[in-house]
Amino acid sequence: MAIKATVFKAALQIADMDRHYYADHALTLARHPSETDERMMVRLFAFALYAGEALAFGKGLSSDDEPDLWQKDLTGTIERWIEVGLPDERAIRKASGRAARVVVVSYGRTANIWWNENRDKLQRLDNLTVLNLPTEATLALAALASRTMQLQCAIQEGHIMITSEAGMIEIEPRIWQGGV
């Protein structure tokens, strides 16, 4: 018998001064049995960073054909494809051909090794942005995870502050390629 996903609910308030985007989102996240709290919270962070009316969670770990998050226009054309973690370079190139913009939000202790191994091939992709989150920040994000969360996210000049009743985290993603 297969283990089912664990459902998390997040009330997320976003104040993005850089993009002039202000909204409240009631989100339901399904955490795959093989997914950690850290990865799930990085997915939620990526949502906050690129939030918009059309941004949605994909099947992610459950499917090779869908990203962790994506944004489609009304015709179904993929405007933004967002992967979390350290995806395979071939998968990123394939996504780059399918979407107008591709974003990788990398994290973890081996992220530098992954980037050094893939940088030359990925730098050829003009529509790719690669961000890296410090390990301390992603571990702090994981500590905020609970089955029901109320989070506030403020973004200004590339600095992101996430607060909840469990605490506050300041994150400044490193831009390895492209722009936010």
N, C-alpha and C positions, 0 to 999 in steps of 0.2 A: 504494500500500500504506500502510495506516494505521500510525502509530508507536504502539507499545504502551506501556502504563504501566510505570514502574520500581517494583519492589517493594522496600520497606524493612521491616526487622524491628526491633521495639523491645521490649526487656524493661523494663517501667515499674513501679517500686515507688512506691506512693502512701501517704503518711502525712498525712491531712487531719484535723488536730486540730479544725478548725471544725465539721466534720460527723461526726466520730468514724468516719471511713472509712479502713481500712487494708487494702491489698490489693496483690498482684502481678498484673500483666497482661502476657501475651505477645501483642503486637499485630503485625498485618501491615498495612502502609499501602501502598496503590497510589498512586503519584504520577502524576497525569495528565500527558501530555506538555506541556501548556501551564501546568502548575503549577510554581511556584518552590519551592526548599527552604524559604524563609521561610513561605510559605502552608501547606505541609505541616506544618511544625513548629508553626505556630499552631493547626492542626487537632489535633495531638497535645497541645498545651497545653490546648485546650478540653476534650479528653477527660479529661486529668488533673484539671481544675477541677471537672468534673461527673461523674466516674467513678461507676459503679455496675454491678451485674450485668447490667442490661438496656440499658445505653448501647452503641450500635454506630455504626460509620461508615456513612454513606449513600453514594450514588453521587456526590453533590456536583457537581463540574463536568461530569460525564458525563450528568446528568439534571436537568431543570428541576423534576421532581416530588418530588425527594428532597433533604434537607438534607445538610450536611457530616457531621453527627452527629444521631442521634435516639434517644430512649428510648421504648419502647412497653410497655404493660402486657400481661398475658397474653391479653387479648381483642383486641389489635392497636390499641387506642386510643393515639394519640400523646400521651405525657405531656410530652415536652420535644423541641423542634425547635431545633437549633443551626446557625446560619450563620456562616461565617468570611469576613471581608473587608468589602466595601461593597456589600451586596445592594440590588437595586432595591426601592424603597418598596412597590410593588404586590405584589411577591413576599412581603414581610414581612407585609403585611396579610392575604394569602391564607393564609400559614402560621399567623398568629394565629387564624384561623377554624378551622384543622384541628387545632391542638395546644393543650393546657392551658397550656403555658409556651413562650415563644419567646425565644431568646437570640441576640444578634448580638455576635460578638467582632470588633470593628473594629480595623484597624491600617493603617499606611501613612502616607505624607506627605500624602495628600489626605483623610484621615479627618475632620479638622475641617471641611473644606469639605462633605463628604458629610453630616455631622451637621447643620451649619447649614442645608443645603438641605432636609433631611428631618425635622428635629426637630418642627416643628409638627404634621405629619401623624402621626408615630409616637408622640408623647406621648399621643395619644388611646387607644392600645392598652394596656389595663390588665395584660395578661399578657406584656408585652414587657420584657426586660432588654437594655440596650445597654452593653457594656463597650468600653473602648478600651485598647489596649496601646501603650506608648511605642515609637517607631521603634527606638531603641537596643536595647531588649529583644528585639524581633522579629528584628533583624539578628543579635544574639547567639545567639538560638535557632537561626537558620539555620546559624550556624557550628558548631553541635553535630550537624548532620545527617550521618549516614553510613548506609551500607546495612544495617549491624547496629549497634544502639545499646543501651546499658545506661544507663538514666536513673533517678534518684531524684527524687521530687517531694515536698516538704514544704510544707504549707499551714497557716498559723496567723495568725489575726486579719487575714485579707485579704492577707497577704504570701505570695508563692509563691517558693520557692527550688527551682531545678532544677539538679541536679548530674550530671555524667558524667565520664568519664576526660578529656574535652576541656576541662572547666572548670565553673564555677558561675555561675548567673545568678539575680539577685533581681528579681522582677517584682511591681509593685503596680498592678493594673488600675485605670483610672479608671472610675468608674461614672457613665455619662451618663444612664441611666434605669433605674429598678427597683432590684433588689438582686441580689447574686451568688446 
